[in-house]
């Protein structure tokens, strides 16, 4: 009799667990400060310099599904540590939610570690504003972003 109970439990678990595995949840990316230098309307481009390549995927917290055509806005200090329009960009993720952005390694802005600002939006999701903190010697940086649903 005990074998039947264990078999029944195993059957129930086998039926329940796959449905949860089909729709996993992702933790939303924590926000970070917008900073004083955000300007809307950055040009559509994927390159604002050479030396640091940032790649990743934008996903929804609901089901971890990739978000195609999410809007990704970038801005950072130039290598001298000054913010300028040459280091602002906007791009859309591809059909798989992926992006690739190349820029100069940002210079140190007074009082802050080296950082890149990023603002990500997608229909039906909360706006995410965060920052990435590459190390001075980094030439590549992998960063996935997860947006919370509205």
TATAZI-V596224 format. One record per residue. N is the residue number from 1. RES is the residue in three letters. PSI is psi as a letter, one per 20 degrees, with the letter a starting at -180 (999 if undefined). Layout:
n-><N;N>
res-><RES;RES>
psi-><PSI;PSI>
This chain:
n-><1;2;3;4;5;6;7;8;9;10;11;12;13;14;15;16;17;18;19;20;21;22;23;24;25;26;27;28;29;30;31;32;33;34;35;36;37;38;39;40;41;42;43;44;45;46;47;48;49;50;51;52;53;54;55;56;57;58;59;60;61;62;63;64;65;66;67;68;69;70;71;72;73;74;75;76;77;78;79;80;81;82;83;84;85;86;87;88;89;90;91;92;93;94;95;96;97;98;99;100;101;102;103;104;105;106;107;108;109;110;111;112;113;114;115;116;117;118;119;120;121;122;123;124;125;126;127;128;129;130;131;132;133;134;135;136;137;138;139;140;141;142;143;144;145;146;147;148;149;150>
res-><UNK;UNK;UNK;UNK;UNK;UNK;UNK;UNK;UNK;UNK;UNK;UNK;UNK;UNK;UNK;UNK;UNK;UNK;UNK;UNK;UNK;UNK;UNK;UNK;UNK;UNK;UNK;UNK;UNK;UNK;UNK;UNK;UNK;UNK;UNK;UNK;UNK;UNK;UNK;UNK;UNK;UNK;UNK;UNK;UNK;UNK;UNK;UNK;UNK;UNK;UNK;UNK;UNK;UNK;UNK;UNK;UNK;UNK;UNK;UNK;UNK;UNK;UNK;UNK;UNK;UNK;UNK;UNK;UNK;UNK;UNK;UNK;UNK;UNK;UNK;UNK;UNK;UNK;UNK;UNK;UNK;UNK;UNK;UNK;UNK;UNK;UNK;UNK;UNK;UNK;UNK;UNK;UNK;UNK;UNK;UNK;UNK;UNK;UNK;UNK;UNK;UNK;UNK;UNK;UNK;UNK;UNK;UNK;UNK;UNK;UNK;UNK;UNK;UNK;UNK;UNK;UNK;UNK;UNK;UNK;UNK;UNK;UNK;UNK;UNK;UNK;UNK;UNK;UNK;UNK;UNK;UNK;UNK;UNK;UNK;UNK;UNK;UNK;UNK;UNK;UNK;UNK;UNK;UNK;UNK;UNK;UNK;UNK;UNK;UNK>
psi-><h;h;h;g;g;h;g;g;g;g;g;g;g;h;h;g;g;h;h;h;h;h;m;q;q;q;p;q;p;q;r;r;q;g;r;i;j;p;p;r;k;q;q;o;q;j;p;j;a;q;h;p;p;p;q;a;q;p;r;q;h;o;j;k;q;q;o;q;k;q;p;p;p;q;q;r;q;r;h;i;j;q;p;r;h;i;k;q;q;p;r;q;q;a;h;j;j;q;r;p;p;p;r;q;p;q;r;o;p;p;j;q;r;p;q;p;q;p;p;p;q;q;p;j;q;q;p;p;p;a;q;q;n;q;q;h;i;p;i;q;p;p;o;q;p;p;p;q;q;999>
